[in-house]
């Protein structure tokens, strides 16, 4: 009788079984292409010059970005240092989106350049737009201050 009572007590205090985890389908997965990577050519222009011309890989699950900053000293004639100095910056971020059944791309481009004064300041232009995923034909976005972004599948 004692051993039966001991066995019942041991069974009553046994830990619960471990949880069961079930993998479900990822709703963001690009079902049509299996999540394939796409290489996009990106050209950023402003003020009649090319700021960046390159390519970035994107997929249904991964974004891409590029950033280039050049920070230079101010001219000797400036009486005090500025937090801005003479800075030129270009940044591009491509974030895949799903718009119903179609693939889309959120495009964020930022261009910073020195201000008009010789001793610092800055001018900045930023473009944010969501467009259908570019195909063979170029997708062209236009921002302020002559900023133009061209996207094309490579």
C-alpha positions in Angstrom: 0.0 0.0 0.0 2.9 2.4 0.9 4.6 1.8 -2.5 1.3 2.4 -4.3 0.9 5.7 -2.4 4.6 6.7 -3.2 4.1 5.9 -6.9 0.9 8.0 -7.0 2.7 10.9 -5.3 5.7 10.7 -7.8 3.3 10.6 -10.8 1.3 13.6 -9.4 4.4 15.8 -9.2 6.0 14.9 -12.6 6.6 18.0 -14.8 4.2 18.7 -17.6 5.3 17.5 -21.1 7.3 20.1 -23.1 5.5 22.4 -25.4 5.1 21.4 -29.0 6.1 24.0 -31.6 4.7 23.9 -35.1 6.3 25.8 -38.0 3.8 27.8 -40.0 4.2 29.4 -43.4 5.8 32.8 -43.4 3.2 35.3 -44.8 6.0 37.6 -46.1 7.6 34.9 -48.2 7.5 35.7 -51.9 5.6 32.6 -52.9 5.9 33.2 -56.7 9.7 33.3 -56.7 10.6 31.4 -53.6 12.3 34.5 -52.1 14.8 34.8 -55.0 17.2 37.7 -54.9 16.8 40.5 -57.4 19.7 42.8 -58.4 18.6 46.4 -58.9 20.6 49.0 -60.6 20.4 52.3 -58.7 21.4 55.7 -60.1 21.1 58.8 -57.9 21.6 62.2 -59.7 21.2 65.8 -58.6 22.5 69.2 -59.8 23.5 67.7 -63.2 25.9 65.2 -61.6 25.8 61.5 -60.6 25.9 61.1 -56.9 26.0 57.3 -56.9 25.7 54.6 -59.6 25.7 51.1 -58.3 23.6 48.0 -57.7 21.9 46.4 -54.7 20.5 43.0 -54.1 17.0 42.7 -52.5 14.7 39.8 -51.8 11.2 39.4 -50.3 12.8 39.0 -46.9 15.8 41.3 -47.0 16.3 45.0 -47.5 19.5 46.6 -48.9 21.2 49.9 -48.2 24.1 52.0 -49.3 25.7 55.1 -47.6 28.6 57.2 -48.5 29.7 60.2 -46.4 32.6 62.6 -47.1 33.4 65.0 -44.2 36.0 67.6 -44.9 37.6 70.5 -42.9 36.2 74.0 -43.3 38.2 76.7 -45.0 40.8 78.5 -42.8 38.7 81.7 -43.1 36.0 80.3 -40.8 36.2 81.9 -37.3 34.9 78.8 -35.4 34.4 75.2 -36.2 31.0 74.1 -37.3 29.2 70.8 -36.4 28.5 70.4 -40.1 31.8 71.1 -41.7 31.8 70.5 -45.4 29.8 67.3 -45.6 28.5 65.4 -48.6 26.3 62.4 -48.0 24.3 60.0 -50.2 22.2 57.2 -48.7 19.9 54.7 -50.4 17.7 52.2 -48.7 15.5 49.6 -50.5 12.9 47.8 -48.4 10.7 45.1 -50.1 7.0 45.3 -49.4 3.9 43.3 -50.3 1.0 45.2 -51.8 -1.6 42.5 -52.1 -0.4 40.0 -54.5 2.2 42.3 -56.1 5.7 43.0 -54.9 6.5 46.6 -54.1 9.6 48.5 -53.0 9.9 51.2 -50.4 12.6 53.6 -51.6 14.4 56.0 -49.2 17.1 58.3 -50.6 18.8 61.1 -48.7 21.3 63.7 -50.1 23.1 66.1 -47.9 25.5 68.7 -49.1 27.2 71.8 -47.7 25.1 74.9 -47.3 25.5 78.1 -49.3 27.7 79.8 -46.6 31.5 79.2 -46.7 31.6 78.3 -43.0 29.2 75.4 -42.6 25.6 74.7 -42.7 23.9 72.0 -44.7 21.2 71.4 -47.2 19.4 68.1 -47.1 16.9 66.5 -49.5 15.1 63.2 -48.7 12.8 61.2 -50.9 10.5 58.4 -49.6 8.2 56.6 -51.9 6.8 53.1 -52.4 6.7 51.8 -56.0 6.0 48.5 -57.8 9.1 46.3 -58.0 11.0 47.6 -61.0 11.2 45.5 -64.1 13.3 45.8 -67.2 12.1 49.4 -67.8 13.5 52.0 -65.5 11.4 53.4 -62.6 12.3 57.1 -62.1 11.5 59.0 -58.9 11.9 62.8 -58.7 12.5 64.7 -55.5 13.2 68.3 -54.6 16.4 70.2 -55.5 16.7 68.2 -58.7 17.1 64.9 -57.0 16.4 62.0 -59.4 16.5 58.3 -58.5 16.5 55.6 -61.3 15.8 52.0 -60.5 16.2 49.1 -63.0 16.3 45.4 -62.7 19.7 44.0 -63.8 
